[in-house]
């Protein structure tokens, strides 16, 4: 009788374990499906907004919180805010006044330390961001990495583009990916500034 009770208990535990495992897997698949449906809904919304604005997206750069869209024919750009599911107004190329990259709250594009951008982020270096002529101490961890753009708009004179929001060690692949994303943004903003000289009306 005692052996029967022990065996029955083991069987019940195994059954319970299988049930919980199957339920967990089903819940995980359900969450993935919901996330995929939400992603597709957001993508459809973005396309509809761009179509309504007659915005022809020649290029886009996706960041954790925003997606930058470029219409090179009309020479305008805009951002899609992922948190609010809203598209910003269209800005002309000439509205982009300047940009700034900040790591751990310190600017990498101003003054003497500006060389750090070319010496570090722009070329994808994943160690400390130290320029050829800069004088910065070696920082092993990135607490935050943001790109700011300053635009000719009284209501919203600057836009923050967060790239890294949680601390990460600089020898991690995620940090290298983040610096490559910054490089892509900077290259795009440089293109916009250069081509703003040939701005056309829309």
C-alpha positions in Angstrom: 0.0 0.0 0.0 2.8 2.4 0.9 4.6 1.7 -2.4 1.3 2.3 -4.3 0.9 5.7 -2.6 4.5 6.7 -3.4 4.1 5.6 -7.0 0.8 7.4 -7.4 2.4 10.5 -5.9 5.3 10.4 -8.4 2.8 9.9 -11.3 0.8 12.9 -10.1 3.9 15.1 -9.8 5.0 14.1 -13.3 1.5 14.8 -14.7 1.5 18.2 -13.0 4.9 19.0 -14.3 3.9 18.1 -17.9 0.7 20.1 -17.5 2.6 23.2 -16.3 5.2 22.8 -19.0 2.6 22.5 -21.7 0.7 25.5 -20.3 3.9 27.6 -20.1 4.8 26.7 -23.7 1.3 27.6 -24.9 1.3 30.9 -23.0 4.7 31.7 -24.6 3.4 30.9 -28.1 0.4 33.1 -27.4 2.6 36.0 -26.3 4.7 35.7 -29.4 1.6 35.7 -31.5 0.3 38.8 -29.8 3.6 40.5 -30.1 3.7 39.7 -33.8 0.2 40.9 -34.4 1.0 44.2 -32.5 4.2 44.6 -34.6 2.2 44.1 -37.8 -0.5 46.5 -36.6 2.2 49.2 -35.9 3.8 48.6 -39.3 0.4 49.0 -41.1 -0.3 52.2 -39.1 3.1 53.6 -40.1 2.5 52.8 -43.8 -0.9 54.3 -43.7 0.4 57.5 -42.1 3.2 57.8 -44.6 0.7 57.2 -47.5 -1.6 59.9 -46.2 1.2 62.4 -46.0 2.3 61.4 -49.5 5.7 60.5 -47.9 7.9 58.4 -50.1 10.3 56.6 -47.8 13.6 56.2 -49.5 15.4 55.2 -46.3 14.6 54.4 -42.7 16.8 53.9 -39.7 15.2 52.0 -36.8 16.3 52.7 -33.2 14.9 51.2 -29.9 12.4 54.0 -29.5 12.1 55.8 -32.8 12.3 55.2 -36.5 13.8 57.9 -38.8 12.2 58.1 -42.3 13.8 60.0 -45.2 12.0 61.2 -48.4 14.9 62.2 -50.5 12.8 63.5 -53.4 11.0 66.1 -51.3 14.0 66.5 -49.0 12.0 65.9 -45.8 12.3 63.6 -42.8 10.2 62.5 -39.9 10.2 60.2 -36.9 7.8 57.5 -35.8 7.5 57.4 -32.1 7.1 53.8 -31.1 5.9 54.4 -27.5 3.0 56.6 -28.6 2.5 55.0 -32.1 2.6 58.6 -33.6 4.4 60.1 -36.5 6.1 63.5 -36.0 5.6 66.3 -38.5 7.6 66.4 -41.6 10.8 68.4 -41.3 12.7 69.8 -44.3 16.3 69.0 -44.7 17.2 72.6 -43.9 15.4 72.4 -40.6 18.2 70.2 -39.2 20.5 72.6 -37.5 23.0 70.2 -35.8 23.3 66.9 -34.0 25.1 65.8 -30.9 26.1 62.4 -29.5 26.2 61.9 -25.8 27.6 59.0 -23.9 27.1 58.8 -20.1 25.8 62.4 -20.3 29.0 63.8 -21.9 29.1 65.2 -25.4 31.3 63.4 -27.9 30.9 66.0 -30.7 31.7 69.3 -29.1 35.0 71.1 -28.4 38.3 69.2 -28.2 36.7 65.9 -27.5 34.9 66.1 -30.9 37.7 64.0 -32.3 36.4 61.1 -30.2 33.5 60.8 -32.6 35.8 60.1 -35.6 38.2 58.1 -33.5 35.7 56.0 -31.8 32.0 55.7 -32.6 32.2 56.6 -36.3 34.6 53.7 -36.9 32.8 51.2 -34.7 35.4 50.9 -31.9 33.9 49.1 -29.0 36.4 50.0 -26.4 36.7 53.4 -24.7 35.7 56.3 -27.0 39.0 58.2 -27.1 39.8 60.5 -30.1 43.3 61.1 -31.4 43.5 64.5 -29.8 41.0 64.0 -27.0 41.9 63.5 -23.4 39.4 61.1 -21.9 39.8 58.4 -19.3 39.1 54.8 -20.1 35.4 54.0 -19.4 34.7 50.3 -19.3 30.9 50.6 -19.0 28.4 52.6 -21.0 25.5 53.9 -18.8 23.7 55.7 -21.6 24.2 56.6 -25.3 21.9 59.1 -26.9 21.8 61.1 -30.2 20.2 64.6 -30.1 19.2 66.6 -33.1 18.4 70.3 -33.0 15.8 71.5 -35.4 14.3 74.8 -36.5 11.0 74.2 -34.7 9.8 76.5 -31.9 7.4 73.9 -30.5 10.0 71.1 -30.5 13.5 72.5 -30.9 15.2 69.2 -30.2 14.6 65.5 -30.4 16.3 62.9 -28.3 17.1 59.5 -29.8 18.0 57.0 -27.1 20.3 54.2 -28.2 21.4 52.6 -24.9 19.2 53.2 -21.8 20.6 50.5 -19.4 24.2 50.0 -18.4 26.3 47.7 -20.7 29.9 46.7 -20.8 31.8 48.0 -23.8 33.2 44.7 -24.7 29.7 43.3 -25.3 28.4 42.7 -28.9 25.4 44.9 -28.0 27.6 47.9 -27.5 29.2 47.4 -30.9 25.8 47.1 -32.5 24.7 50.3 -30.7 27.8 52.3 -32.0 27.1 51.0 -35.5 23.6 52.3 -35.2 24.9 55.7 -34.1 27.3 55.7 -37.0 24.3 55.1 -39.4 22.3 57.9 -37.8 25.3 60.3 -38.0 26.0 59.5 -41.6 22.3 60.0 -42.5 22.2 63.4 -40.7 25.4 64.4 -42.4 23.8 63.6 -45.8 20.7 65.6 -44.8 22.8 68.7 -43.9 24.9 68.5 -47.0 21.9 68.1 -49.3 19.9 70.8 -47.5 21.7 73.3 -49.6 19.7 72.1 -52.6 16.4 72.3 -50.7 13.3 72.3 -52.8 9.8 73.3 -51.8 7.1 70.6 -51.1 
